[in-house]
Amino acid sequence: MIVCSNCKNHEPTGALFCSECGIQLVKTQVPTTQKIELESDDMGAGPVSGQSSSRPSDHWISLHLVDSGQIIQISDRADFSLGRISDKQPIMPDIDLTPYQAFDHGVSRLHAVIRRADNQAVVMDLGSSNGSYLNGARLIANVESPLAQGDLLALGKLKIQIFLNLV
């Protein structure tokens, strides 16, 4: 049994992240890298927002959905909202997380926004019901927080690892 140092939640032995706050439970001395297979772009055209491509250099940010292993790559916009689509609601996020069990994870219809400014990226919670967490720390609504390579962003309980290509 592992006890989270941030929220004191009990996790089973071997858990890497806290299921309550998303903080990394076990810090390794030497980080290990695993190859993530990306879907290929057979058409040869540029990727559509929120779709995977085999050319990561074309994207300024990639969102790795920790639970499903899916990767959402963004190249065509400097800022985008994250959330879920709800039936008969006019509110539409730029990136729809509905296919990734967003409702079950407590993601709001308009949950957060990620923005690129010069050579940095920032995230801002949009006053979501279940909050957003960056590396286990709750974000203050409507206040931008800087993002760094490998950060763990939790929208409610939906965990997203951030990969940046800002050069």
Buried (B, 14 or more C-beta within 10 A) or exposed (E): EBEBEBBEBEBEEEBEBBBBBBBBBEEEEEEEEEEEEBEEBEEEEEBEEBBBBEEBEBBBBBBBBBEEEBBBBBBEEEBBBBBBBBEEEEEEBBBBBBEBBBBEBBBBBBBBBBBBEEEEBBBBBBEBEBBBBBBBEEBEEEEBBEBEEEBBBBBBBBBBBBBBBEE
